[in-house]
């Protein structure tokens, strides 16, 4: 069996050890890179991230990686954004202003309301384990959620959520006190996970294994 190669993008925005460790535990050969050439020619890409949207995009721009990620995506190879990495796949974010993202999946990143659906205040950032739900009409077969049971719990830490322009790009949702959260988005072989699969136990590892099959 061929060992899957994964390039993890290093742009100075997160502790990459847990992501790399999870990928290796699932059988991948992992390369950490900030090289535009290595990223544009990678077999698979993972774009992790924590922190503010503008800082993340500035980190990618400073390393000359925006064009490299676009070149990679044009080859229709597998890409997975995690947390901030998922948000940067979108057109733009309203976090601390109005900033352009990578534009690989059409839509915006908006703040999670600081009240529950019934109007009661709740904590932001949204931190903790929550369940995955399949939107009406979606199938998880043949995706990174293949074989994952609906209502499986994964681990979230974030204050903003993605709103894809095309509802069909929502592969899985979660609910925070009645507020709908885009948990997984997808366009072709481009995926985003708002939760941290590397911190989501056996379910998260199964999602990573599915990604390595593409």
Buried (B, 14 or more C-beta within 10 A) or exposed (E): EEEBEBBBBBBBBBEBEEBBEBBEEBEBEBBBBBBBEBBBBBBBBBBBBBBBBBBBBBBBEEBEBBEBBEBBBEEEBBBBBBBBBBBBBBBBBEBEEEBBBBBBBEBBBBEBBEBEEEEEEBEBEBEEBBBBBBBEEBEBEEBBBBEBEEEBBBBBBBBBBBBBEEEEBBBBBBEBBEBBBBBBBBBEBBBBBBBBBBBBBEBBBBBBBBBBEB
